[in-house]
Amino acid sequence: MSRAEQRDATRQRIVDAAVETFAEHGFGASSTRDIATRAGVTQGLLTYHFASKDDLWRAAADQVFGGLVAALPVREPHPRSEEGRTAVRAAIRSYVRFAADHPELFHFMVDAGRHDDNRMRWLVDTHLAPFFAGLQALGGPTRGGAGKLAPHAYYALAGAASLIFAVAPECAALTGTNPQSSASVKRHADLIADLFAPE
């Protein structure tokens, strides 16, 4: 492995550890020292890659939300056509599958979204506003294809698609169901598609 590859691999380990730590504890209760320990690197090496905790948080958010956008299918057909409805349902299913694989998505949205600060505004401007606009371009989720995506529909979708995976241990204890099993993820994806983009 070349020196550049080693550097990139170390940086990726730090970002992965940051995603896990910020998702578990939130920004305020996370320390770069804890992240360095989890990544198996020194504090100095972490600081070499990321000048501040805020820079590290942004890199972690880029990974989470960039992954979400990459997981969604690209829309081609008109949203009110049959192909368009199929595309909306496929996007919703992809969103649910991503949330199942990445429960940290929900934790990042909740932790950042409840603080009116620069991190929240950066997340909105950088990731959430383009994602919201993309959902509107898809024409959903709306019942009957009516109008623009309402804020209520957007937040209902975000919560419905991802909460069950963010609280997977609670779900298992309460219902006896592992929400992250492949069968449960498929059932959940079908349910959310049916709720928000009925055929």
N, C-alpha and C positions, 0 to 999 in steps of 0.2 A: 504494500500500500504506500503510495507516495505521501509526501508531507502534506500536500494540499488535500488529499483524500482523508488523511488522518484529522486534519483541521476541520473539514466538513463533517466527518463522523462525530467528532467531539461536539461540535456546535449542535448537531441534530440530537445527540443524547441530552444536551442541556435543555433544548426546546421541549423534547418529549417529557423530561422531568418537570419542566415548568408547567406544561399542560396539566399533568396529573396533580401537581401541588396546588396550582391556582384553582382547579376544579374542586379539589377536596376542601380547601381552606379559604378560598376567596383571596383577592389581592391584598387586603389589609392584614390578614393573619399569616400570609406567606412571607418567608424571608429568602433572600438569595442564598444564604448559608444552607438552609434546608434543601433548596433546589440543587445546590452544588453537591451536597451529600448524596441526595437521591441519584444524581447523574454520575456519581463516582469521580468527581473532579474537584480540584482545589478551588477555593474562593477566588484566588488570583486568576486562574484559568477562566472561570466564569466571567470575571470582570474584563478579561481580555476580549471576550466575544461580545459581551453586552455591558455597556457603560452604566446602565441603571436597571433597577427592577422594572421600571416602566417600559424601557426598551425590550426587556425580556418578555414582559406581558404582551406587548404588541406582536412580537414574533410568535408567541404561543397562540394568540388570537388569529393571526394570519394563517397558521397551520390548521386550526380548527375550522374556521369559516371558509378558507380557501379550499379545504377538503370537501366541505358541503357543496360549494358551487361546482366543483369538478365532478361530484357524484350525480348531479342532476342532469337529465337529458336536455339537449338543446331543442327548442321548439322550432318547428317549421310550419305546420299547418295553421290556418286561421282558427282562433280559439273557439268559435261557435260552430265549427264544422265537426263532423263525427271524429275525424282524425285529431282535431283540436281537443275534444273531450278526452280522447284516449291519451293524448300527450299530457294533459293536466293530471289525469289519474296516474300515469307513469311517473310524473314528477313527484307527486305526493308519496307514492310508494318508495321512490328513491330517497326522499327526505326521511321517511320513517326508518328505512334500512340504515341510513347513515346515523340517525339518532340512536338506533340500537347498537351499532358498532362503536359509537362515540358519545357515551352518555355525558361526557364533559361539555358537549354543546349546550345542553340545558343549563348547567351550572355557570358557564361563561355568560350566557344571556341574562340570567337572573342576577348574578353578582354585579356585572357591569351596568345593567339596566336600572338598578335601584338607586344609583348614585348620579346626581346631576353634576358631572365633572368632565374633565378633558378626556379621560379614558372612554366614558360613555359616548361623548360626542364623536370621538375618533372612530369608535366601533360602528356607530350609526353611519357616519360619512363614508367610511372605508368599505364596510361589509354589509351592514343591514339595509341601507337605502338601496344599493344596487340589487340586493336579493329581493327586497320588497317590490322594486320596479320590475324585476324579472317575473315574479309571481303575477303581477298585474298584466304584464305582456302575455302571459299564458292564458289570461282570462279567468283565473281562478285563484283561490277557491271561492266560488260563488254558486249559489243555488239558482239554476235556470239561466246562468250566464249573464246575470243582470249587473251592468255597471262596473265601476271600479271596485277593487278589493277594499272592503271596509277594514278599518283598524281592528274592529272586534273579530272579524273573520281571520285576520292575520294572526292575532294573538291566540285565538282559540285553536288555530291550526298548530302554532308553535308549541303550545302546551300539550295539546292532544297527541301530537306526533312524538313528543320526546319525554314527557314527565315520567311515564311508566318505566322507562329505561334508566332515568336518573335516580329513581327510588326503587330499583330492582330488588334489593334485599327486603324492603317493606312489602312489595308486591308478593314476593315468594312466601313471606311469613303470613300475610293476610289471606292469600288465595290458594296457596299451595302450588302456584304456577310460576315457572321460571320464564319471565317475559323475554329473556334473551335467547331462548331456544329458537331454532329456525322455524318451527311450526308456529310458535307464539308471535314471532316477528311478522310472518306472513299473514296470520289472522289479524294482527293489529294494523298492518299496512292496508289490507283489504277493507277493514272497518273504517279507517280514516279516509280512504279514497271514496267509499260509499257515502260517508257523512258530508264531505266537502265537495265532491264532484260526482253526484249520483248519475248513473247511466240513464 
